Amino acid sequence: MTFLPSRGAMFSAPTRKAKSRPAVINVLAATVLAIAPGISLAASAHVTEPDTQAVYNRMAAEPLRYAGLSSHQNNRILLGLHQTANGGLEGEMMRLDSAMRPLVTGHVTGHISTPDMTQTSRCTLSVALPHRTLTLDGPCSATQISGALTNRPHPTQLWSQVSRFISPDTSVSQYWLTNAAWQAATTPTSTP
């Protein structure tokens, strides 16, 4: 499937087959759920994928747009935000591969320390992805957003859920996205 985003970029969506696994609940699972009710058995739940064209169109229309080109496999990161009441931020994030195909999309929520984006403030954002949650925390303005990126995987197997509940598996790295990079990240590279 090929998309024509509003900025003239083209990208196509990869196809994936949905997998479903039967959930088996036994005495151990019931005990674990009684001890840690925040753990879910959603591994067998069918999740519909978002319409990536609609997500891209919403991001392209956002007043605060940031992007970056990743050195890892030449991926492109897009982030579109708008301010809400009481210093809140909301929007969408999308990662594209080098051929402009969407790899993952996620809803973004967060807050900003000062409501005026003309000066540098502190932003804390949470990106809900299918199998992980990303937390972005650092300085932001209308032209750039950067800081520490924390990756928290969501395990799908019950034992993994229990072990990660006891000892969370997180990784921390850095990010830097700018408004000026939006055009480069949404423009396909020419092939020789």
Residue, then its C-alpha position, 0 to 999 in steps of 0.5 A: m500500500t502506498f501513501l502520498p503524505s501532504r508534504g509530497a513524501m511517499f511511503s508504503a506500509p508493510t504487511r504483517k500477519a496477525k498472530s493469536r495465541p490462546a491464553v492459558i490461565n492456571v493457579l500460578a497465573a491466578t496467584v500472580l494476578a492476585i499479587a500484581p493486578g497491574i499485569s495483563l494477559a493481553a498477549s492473545a488480544h487482537v489489536t488493530e493497527p492504526d491507519t498510518q495515512a491518517v496518523y501522518n496527516r494529523m502529524a503534518a497538520e500539528p503546529l509543533r512538528y519535529a523530526g530526525l534522521s536516525s543513524h540506525q538503518n537510516n530510520r526517520i522519526l516524526l513527532g507532531l504535537h499540539q498544546t492542550a489545557n494546563g501545559g499539556l501536550e498531545g500528538e503522534m509519533m511515527r518511525l519510518d524506514s529508509a524506504m518511507r514505510p511506517l514501522v511503528t506509530g504511537h500516541v503521545t501525551g505529556h506536559i511542558s513546564t511553561p506554556d510559552m513555546t517561544q522559549t526553551s522549556r522542559c518537556t516530558l512526553s510518553v509515547a504509547l507503542p504496541h510493545r513498549t512505552l517511550t519516555l522523552d524528557g528534556p529541553c524543548s522549544a518550538t524549534q527543537i526537542s531533545g533529552a533522555l529517552t527511556n525505553r520500557p518494554h511490555p512483555t507478552q508472556l506471563w513469566s516475562q511479565v512477572s520477572r519484569f514486574i519484579s525487576p523492570d527492564t529499561s534502557v536509556s539513550q538520547y534523542w534530538l529532533t528539530n523542526a528544521a529536519w521535518q522536511a528532510a525526514t518526510t522527503p524520500t531519498s532519490t535512488p541512483 
